[in-house]
Amino acid sequence: MAEEVVSKDQFNEFVKRMEQGFHHADQRHTDLLAAMNQRFDQVDQRYTDLLATMNQRFDHADQRHTDLLATMNQRFEQIDQQRQEDRQAMMQQFQQVDQRFNQVDQRFAQHETRLVSMENWMRTTFVTLSIVALGVAAQLFYTLLRFGLKPPP
């Protein structure tokens, strides 16, 4: 290949075009960097928006969880209170039954005392009537013997 000789003007024109090309490439590089930075800013903004949305949803889920826990705790407290009230009502009923049982037991004791008193009175009356009947029979027998009536042979 043969070397071509170029003039100074051609060389300067070549250098000028090279500088323009480098300047154009530099400008294109700067534009691409700006576009990339803009794109990264958009991605960052989208990431921030998504993160905010996720945090909002997590906050909403946490609030629902807290509300559910509060509702469950309230329900358990209601159940505990109802159970306590039922237990108190049952204890009151047991006390009433126990009191009635004691009253019935006292009444049985009173009746038993009355029956024992009546039994003692009946024994006393029977013994008294037996003694009186024996006395009347002895008096009658004595009177019959005095008047001379003898028992048949």
C-alpha positions as a LaTeX table, in Angstrom:
\begin{tabular}{lrrr}
\hline
Residue & $x$ (\AA) & $y$ (\AA) & $z$ (\AA) \\
\hline
Met1 & 0.00 & 0.00 & 0.00 \\
Ala2 & 1.17 & 3.31 & $-0.76$ \\
Glu3 & 1.12 & 6.07 & 1.65 \\
Glu4 & $-0.92$ & 9.00 & 0.77 \\
Val5 & 0.28 & 12.35 & 1.65 \\
Val6 & $-2.31$ & 14.61 & 3.16 \\
Ser7 & $-2.14$ & 18.28 & 3.42 \\
Lys8 & $-2.16$ & 20.21 & 6.63 \\
Asp9 & $-5.68$ & 21.46 & 5.92 \\
Gln10 & $-6.87$ & 17.94 & 5.31 \\
Phe11 & $-5.15$ & 16.83 & 8.51 \\
Asn12 & $-6.70$ & 19.75 & 10.42 \\
Glu13 & $-10.05$ & 18.89 & 8.86 \\
Phe14 & $-9.55$ & 15.27 & 9.95 \\
Val15 & $-8.62$ & 16.34 & 13.48 \\
Lys16 & $-11.58$ & 18.71 & 13.53 \\
Arg17 & $-13.91$ & 15.91 & 12.47 \\
Met18 & $-12.35$ & 13.59 & 15.02 \\
Glu19 & $-12.87$ & 16.23 & 17.70 \\
Gln20 & $-16.46$ & 16.65 & 16.54 \\
Gly21 & $-16.89$ & 12.88 & 16.60 \\
Phe22 & $-15.41$ & 12.68 & 20.09 \\
His23 & $-17.56$ & 15.64 & 21.11 \\
His24 & $-20.59$ & 13.92 & 19.57 \\
Ala25 & $-19.67$ & 10.63 & 21.32 \\
Asp26 & $-19.11$ & 12.56 & 24.56 \\
Gln27 & $-22.49$ & 14.24 & 24.12 \\
Arg28 & $-24.12$ & 10.89 & 23.35 \\
His29 & $-22.40$ & 9.40 & 26.42 \\
Thr30 & $-23.65$ & 12.30 & 28.55 \\
Asp31 & $-27.16$ & 11.89 & 27.12 \\
Leu32 & $-27.06$ & 8.14 & 27.78 \\
Leu33 & $-25.85$ & 8.76 & 31.34 \\
Ala34 & $-28.65$ & 11.29 & 31.83 \\
Ala35 & $-31.18$ & 8.81 & 30.41 \\
Met36 & $-29.78$ & 6.05 & 32.64 \\
Asn37 & $-29.87$ & 8.34 & 35.67 \\
Gln38 & $-33.43$ & 9.32 & 34.79 \\
Arg39 & $-34.32$ & 5.65 & 34.40 \\
Phe40 & $-32.65$ & 4.81 & 37.74 \\
Asp41 & $-34.55$ & 7.71 & 39.33 \\
Gln42 & $-37.78$ & 6.27 & 37.90 \\
Val43 & $-36.86$ & 2.81 & 39.23 \\
Asp44 & $-35.99$ & 4.33 & 42.62 \\
Gln45 & $-39.29$ & 6.21 & 42.64 \\
Arg46 & $-41.17$ & 3.07 & 41.68 \\
Tyr47 & $-39.28$ & 1.13 & 44.38 \\
Thr48 & $-40.13$ & 3.85 & 46.92 \\
Asp49 & $-43.78$ & 3.79 & 45.83 \\
Leu50 & $-43.92$ & $-0.01$ & 46.03 \\
Leu51 & $-42.20$ & 0.06 & 49.41 \\
Ala52 & $-44.70$ & 2.66 & 50.64 \\
Thr53 & $-47.59$ & 0.54 & 49.31 \\
Met54 & $-46.16$ & $-2.59$ & 50.94 \\
Asn55 & $-45.62$ & $-0.74$ & 54.23 \\
Gln56 & $-49.16$ & 0.58 & 54.02 \\
Arg57 & $-50.48$ & $-2.93$ & 53.42 \\
Phe58 & $-48.36$ & $-4.33$ & 56.24 \\
Asp59 & $-49.63$ & $-1.54$ & 58.51 \\
His60 & $-53.17$ & $-2.40$ & 57.44 \\
Ala61 & $-52.51$ & $-6.11$ & 58.10 \\
Asp62 & $-50.95$ & $-5.26$ & 61.47 \\
Gln63 & $-53.98$ & $-3.13$ & 62.32 \\
Arg64 & $-56.33$ & $-5.96$ & 61.32 \\
His65 & $-54.23$ & $-8.38$ & 63.37 \\
Thr66 & $-54.37$ & $-6.03$ & 66.35 \\
Asp67 & $-58.12$ & $-5.58$ & 65.90 \\
Leu68 & $-58.63$ & $-9.35$ & 65.66 \\
Leu69 & $-56.53$ & $-9.91$ & 68.78 \\
Ala70 & $-58.50$ & $-7.23$ & 70.61 \\
Thr71 & $-61.79$ & $-8.81$ & 69.47 \\
Met72 & $-60.59$ & $-12.27$ & 70.51 \\
Asn73 & $-59.39$ & $-10.98$ & 73.88 \\
Gln74 & $-62.70$ & $-9.18$ & 74.38 \\
Arg75 & $-64.61$ & $-12.36$ & 73.52 \\
Phe76 & $-62.45$ & $-14.44$ & 75.88 \\
Glu77 & $-63.04$ & $-11.86$ & 78.62 \\
Gln78 & $-66.79$ & $-12.06$ & 77.95 \\
Ile79 & $-66.63$ & $-15.85$ & 78.10 \\
Asp80 & $-64.61$ & $-15.70$ & 81.33 \\
Gln81 & $-67.06$ & $-13.21$ & 82.81 \\
Gln82 & $-70.04$ & $-15.36$ & 81.73 \\
Arg83 & $-68.35$ & $-18.45$ & 83.17 \\
Gln84 & $-67.71$ & $-16.58$ & 86.43 \\
Glu85 & $-71.34$ & $-15.40$ & 86.55 \\
Asp86 & $-72.57$ & $-18.93$ & 85.81 \\
Arg87 & $-70.26$ & $-20.30$ & 88.50 \\
Gln88 & $-71.57$ & $-17.74$ & 90.99 \\
Ala89 & $-75.15$ & $-18.59$ & 90.04 \\
Met90 & $-74.43$ & $-22.31$ & 90.45 \\
Met91 & $-72.73$ & $-21.69$ & 93.80 \\
Gln92 & $-75.74$ & $-19.64$ & 94.88 \\
Gln93 & $-78.08$ & $-22.44$ & 93.80 \\
Phe94 & $-75.91$ & $-25.00$ & 95.62 \\
Gln95 & $-76.04$ & $-22.82$ & 98.72 \\
Gln96 & $-79.83$ & $-22.57$ & 98.41 \\
Val97 & $-80.08$ & $-26.35$ & 97.97 \\
Asp98 & $-77.74$ & $-26.85$ & 100.91 \\
Gln99 & $-79.81$ & $-24.40$ & 102.98 \\
Arg100 & $-83.02$ & $-26.20$ & 102.01 \\
Phe101 & $-81.40$ & $-29.53$ & 102.84 \\
Asn102 & $-80.40$ & $-28.16$ & 106.25 \\
Gln103 & $-83.96$ & $-26.88$ & 106.76 \\
Val104 & $-85.37$ & $-30.29$ & 105.82 \\
Asp105 & $-82.80$ & $-31.92$ & 108.12 \\
Gln106 & $-83.90$ & $-29.60$ & 110.95 \\
Arg107 & $-87.54$ & $-30.37$ & 110.25 \\
Phe108 & $-86.78$ & $-34.11$ & 110.33 \\
Ala109 & $-84.93$ & $-33.59$ & 113.60 \\
Gln110 & $-87.96$ & $-31.69$ & 114.97 \\
His111 & $-90.31$ & $-34.43$ & 113.80 \\
Glu112 & $-87.99$ & $-37.07$ & 115.23 \\
Thr113 & $-87.99$ & $-35.20$ & 118.55 \\
Arg114 & $-91.78$ & $-34.97$ & 118.41 \\
Leu115 & $-92.04$ & $-38.67$ & 117.57 \\
Val116 & $-89.73$ & $-39.56$ & 120.45 \\
Ser117 & $-91.78$ & $-37.31$ & 122.74 \\
Met118 & $-94.98$ & $-38.87$ & 121.45 \\
Glu119 & $-93.53$ & $-42.36$ & 121.90 \\
Asn120 & $-92.51$ & $-41.49$ & 125.44 \\
Trp121 & $-95.96$ & $-40.00$ & 126.09 \\
Met122 & $-97.62$ & $-43.14$ & 124.68 \\
Arg123 & $-95.42$ & $-45.38$ & 126.85 \\
Thr124 & $-96.17$ & $-43.27$ & 129.89 \\
Thr125 & $-99.87$ & $-43.29$ & 129.04 \\
Phe126 & $-99.82$ & $-47.06$ & 128.45 \\
Val127 & $-98.01$ & $-47.68$ & 131.72 \\
Thr128 & $-100.35$ & $-45.31$ & 133.53 \\
Leu129 & $-103.44$ & $-46.89$ & 131.97 \\
Ser130 & $-102.05$ & $-50.35$ & 132.74 \\
Ile131 & $-101.50$ & $-49.37$ & 136.36 \\
Val132 & $-104.95$ & $-47.78$ & 136.53 \\
Ala133 & $-106.52$ & $-50.83$ & 134.86 \\
Leu134 & $-104.64$ & $-53.13$ & 137.23 \\
Gly135 & $-105.75$ & $-50.96$ & 140.14 \\
Val136 & $-109.36$ & $-50.96$ & 138.96 \\
Ala137 & $-109.22$ & $-54.74$ & 138.43 \\
Ala138 & $-107.68$ & $-55.22$ & 141.90 \\
Gln139 & $-110.27$ & $-52.91$ & 143.44 \\
Leu140 & $-113.06$ & $-54.76$ & 141.64 \\
Phe141 & $-111.63$ & $-58.09$ & 142.69 \\
Tyr142 & $-111.30$ & $-56.86$ & 146.28 \\
Thr143 & $-114.88$ & $-55.52$ & 146.21 \\
Leu144 & $-116.19$ & $-58.78$ & 144.84 \\
Leu145 & $-114.36$ & $-60.74$ & 147.49 \\
Arg146 & $-115.66$ & $-58.45$ & 150.21 \\
Phe147 & $-119.23$ & $-58.94$ & 149.26 \\
Gly148 & $-118.71$ & $-62.62$ & 149.26 \\
Leu149 & $-118.77$ & $-63.32$ & 145.63 \\
Lys150 & $-116.43$ & $-66.03$ & 144.78 \\
Pro151 & $-115.18$ & $-66.94$ & 141.39 \\
Pro152 & $-116.88$ & $-69.95$ & 139.88 \\
Pro153 & $-115.15$ & $-73.27$ & 140.56 \\
\hline
\end{tabular}
